[in-house]
Amino acid sequence: MKNQQSRRSSAKPSSTLEILYRISNLINTTVDRKKVLKAILKEVVMITGATSGSIAMFDREKGLLNIEVATGIPESRWKKV
């Protein structure tokens, strides 16, 4: 039983590290910000088991948060936020 718990606890950090590696690799090799944000959101939604999610960026000039990418939310709804 202790070995099973040990294997489970060591498996999660490994998969987390793999995900972080994939994301950092994408960030370092891609200039398309939307593509990077979509990949990050996909991983976060998968890890958390969420049914929807979004990433917003702060526009300093306008003082507003703008949703850059979203999943599980119709674009017509998040473009109005």
C-alpha positions as a Markdown table, in Angstrom:
| # | Residue | x | y | z |
|---|---|---|---|---|
| 1 | Met | 0.0 | 0.0 | 0.0 |
| 2 | Lys | 2.8 | 2.4 | 0.9 |
| 3 | Asn | 4.5 | 1.7 | -2.5 |
| 4 | Gln | 1.3 | 2.5 | -4.4 |
| 5 | Gln | 1.0 | 5.8 | -2.6 |
| 6 | Ser | 4.7 | 6.5 | -3.3 |
| 7 | Arg | 4.2 | 5.8 | -7.0 |
| 8 | Arg | 1.1 | 8.0 | -7.2 |
| 9 | Ser | 2.8 | 10.9 | -5.5 |
| 10 | Ser | 5.9 | 10.6 | -7.7 |
| 11 | Ala | 3.8 | 10.3 | -10.9 |
| 12 | Lys | 2.1 | 13.6 | -10.5 |
| 13 | Pro | 5.2 | 15.8 | -10.3 |
| 14 | Ser | 6.6 | 14.0 | -13.3 |
| 15 | Ser | 3.6 | 14.7 | -15.4 |
| 16 | Thr | 3.5 | 18.3 | -14.1 |
| 17 | Leu | 7.1 | 18.7 | -15.0 |
| 18 | Glu | 6.4 | 17.3 | -18.5 |
| 19 | Ile | 3.6 | 19.7 | -18.9 |
| 20 | Leu | 5.8 | 22.6 | -17.8 |
| 21 | Tyr | 8.5 | 21.5 | -20.2 |
| 22 | Arg | 6.0 | 21.4 | -23.1 |
| 23 | Ile | 4.7 | 24.8 | -22.3 |
| 24 | Ser | 8.1 | 26.4 | -21.8 |
| 25 | Asn | 9.3 | 24.8 | -25.1 |
| 26 | Leu | 6.3 | 26.2 | -26.9 |
| 27 | Ile | 6.9 | 29.7 | -25.4 |
| 28 | Asn | 10.6 | 29.5 | -26.5 |
| 29 | Thr | 9.9 | 28.4 | -30.0 |
| 30 | Thr | 6.6 | 30.2 | -30.9 |
| 31 | Val | 6.2 | 33.9 | -31.6 |
| 32 | Asp | 2.4 | 33.6 | -31.9 |
| 33 | Arg | 1.1 | 34.7 | -28.5 |
| 34 | Lys | -2.5 | 33.3 | -29.1 |
| 35 | Lys | -1.1 | 29.9 | -29.9 |
| 36 | Val | 1.0 | 29.8 | -26.7 |
| 37 | Leu | -2.0 | 31.0 | -24.6 |
| 38 | Lys | -4.3 | 28.4 | -26.2 |
| 39 | Ala | -1.8 | 25.6 | -25.4 |
| 40 | Ile | -1.4 | 26.8 | -21.8 |
| 41 | Leu | -5.2 | 27.0 | -21.3 |
| 42 | Lys | -5.6 | 23.5 | -22.8 |
| 43 | Glu | -3.1 | 22.1 | -20.3 |
| 44 | Val | -4.6 | 24.0 | -17.3 |
| 45 | Val | -8.2 | 22.8 | -18.2 |
| 46 | Met | -6.9 | 19.2 | -18.6 |
| 47 | Ile | -5.1 | 19.3 | -15.3 |
| 48 | Thr | -7.9 | 20.9 | -13.3 |
| 49 | Gly | -10.7 | 18.9 | -15.0 |
| 50 | Ala | -12.5 | 22.2 | -15.6 |
| 51 | Thr | -15.2 | 22.4 | -18.2 |
| 52 | Ser | -14.3 | 26.0 | -19.2 |
| 53 | Gly | -11.6 | 28.5 | -18.7 |
| 54 | Ser | -10.0 | 31.7 | -20.1 |
| 55 | Ile | -6.8 | 33.7 | -20.0 |
| 56 | Ala | -7.1 | 37.5 | -19.8 |
| 57 | Met | -4.5 | 40.1 | -20.4 |
| 58 | Phe | -4.5 | 43.5 | -18.9 |
| 59 | Asp | -4.5 | 46.4 | -21.3 |
| 60 | Arg | -2.6 | 49.2 | -19.5 |
| 61 | Glu | -3.7 | 51.9 | -21.9 |
| 62 | Lys | -7.4 | 51.2 | -21.5 |
| 63 | Gly | -7.2 | 49.9 | -18.0 |
| 64 | Leu | -9.2 | 46.8 | -18.9 |
| 65 | Leu | -8.9 | 43.0 | -18.8 |
| 66 | Asn | -9.3 | 41.5 | -22.3 |
| 67 | Ile | -10.0 | 37.8 | -22.6 |
| 68 | Glu | -7.4 | 36.5 | -25.1 |
| 69 | Val | -8.4 | 32.9 | -25.3 |
| 70 | Ala | -11.2 | 30.8 | -23.8 |
| 71 | Thr | -12.5 | 27.3 | -24.0 |
| 72 | Gly | -16.0 | 26.0 | -23.1 |
| 73 | Ile | -17.4 | 29.6 | -23.4 |
| 74 | Pro | -19.0 | 30.7 | -26.7 |
| 75 | Glu | -16.8 | 33.5 | -28.2 |
| 76 | Ser | -19.9 | 35.7 | -28.6 |
| 77 | Arg | -20.2 | 35.7 | -24.8 |
| 78 | Trp | -16.5 | 36.3 | -23.9 |
| 79 | Lys | -16.0 | 39.0 | -26.5 |
| 80 | Lys | -18.6 | 41.1 | -24.7 |
| 81 | Val | -17.0 | 40.8 | -21.2 |
